[in-house]
Amino acid sequence: WAVRTSQYMAILIALIMEEEIPTGVHLLYIIPYSSFKAKFPNKSYQKFVMSALQRIILGYIFLVNVFLILAQANGVLDIFYDVLALQFISELDDIAFSLAKMDVIGKRLKRACTAKLFQTEFEKQKFGRSKGANIFLKSIYFVNLLGFLGGMIFISMRQESGYYQCDSITVDFGDAVWGEAIAKIEGTYSESTLVFSTFNGAYLRNGTHAGRPIYQERKKFNGKKFDTWMVPPAEIRYDEEIGAWIFRHPNIAKKKNEPGSWLLRSPDTTEYNLLNVGNTW
């Protein structure tokens, strides 16, 4: 839940930090064609419009990248570091502009960035137009928020259902053998030798637990489900108590009073994708 909560908090932070979209829309509203031509009769209004539209497009590129990062994030700190990194990248043009005005980059760029047009003030628009601009800006924020929340809810629901996880995996336990396993045979538990390669083969996704898929063993000769009332299958799943992926079997245990306890476990991890966990179990 910490990651999920951070994702939705990051949405609000990203929308607040993003300034290219409102700036571009605000410029288009406060500088109509007539006002622009009155101040700069020899300049192209179309270029001004294109520059404002480019700012808006840049803002939406930033938001799309934020959404992609949030949808794939699996750590709280990763979310905020990545969002801050994107914000820094989106501010590089403003940083470069400020440095050019201070004559850090060169005289030519300083002259370009301190030109008269950057210091021109335009008259305030009539009340009706100004009010309309404010309403439009607020509606943009509202639409962006709805789009973000709708997309994140959709992705979250699919993640919880395991939609983006592998449907099947092939497992090879190698030649590992454990001579002190406790196996349930004909209703009683007794010490037995566990040959892990017995459980090699295909495992198919069957439900989820803790937002992660559960992979259950399939029959070797036809790939179908086991008849659980006769021989239950082994499974690989995530265990929240120990913070790791585990391999377990309902009829095999480490101790007599721990039926179905884990037989193998991964290193400590919060990884949602089993394929990213590694093979050191």
ABEGO torsion letter per residue (X at the ends): XAAAAAAAAAAAAAAAABAAAAAAAAAAAABBAAAAAAABAABBAAAAAAAAAAAAAAAAAAAAAAAAAAAABABAAAAAAAAAAAAAAAAAAAAAAAAAAAGAAEAAAAAAAABAAAABBBBBBBAAAAAAAAAAAAAAAAAAAAAAAAAAAAAAAAAAAGAABBABBBBBAEABBBAABBBBBGGBBBBBBBBAAAABEBBBBBEBBGGBBBBBBBBAAAGBBBBAAABBBBBBBBBAAAGBBBBBBAABBABAABBGBBABBBBBBABABAAAAEABX
